[in-house]
Amino acid sequence: HDHENQLRANVAEAAKEARSKLIRVVMHDLRSPLLSTINMMELLLTLPESTTLVQPVARQAVENSAHCAKLMENIVSDMLDFERIDS
């Protein structure tokens, strides 16, 4: 009986570690392109207003997209923080 309990505990621990690793890998894989996107949008927003790439309507779209991307980055960071606490 003790052997079965130990085996179950080992399987549960291995599953928890695999889950944690998967979450960390996925969150890091999301964070990299997300940060790249944020940086590109911030770069666009530094261009002069007269540049055709950032005329008023386009500027607003880039600002909105940058804001959404930053919110997503915060979610990814929070999930990584929670995962660190949990593991």
Protein Blocks (a to p, Z undefined) as FASTA:
>chain_A
ZZmmmmmmmmmmmmmmmmmmmmmmmmmmmmmmmmmmmmmmmmmmmpcfklmklgfklmmm
mmmmmmmmmmmmmmmmmmmmmmmmmZZ
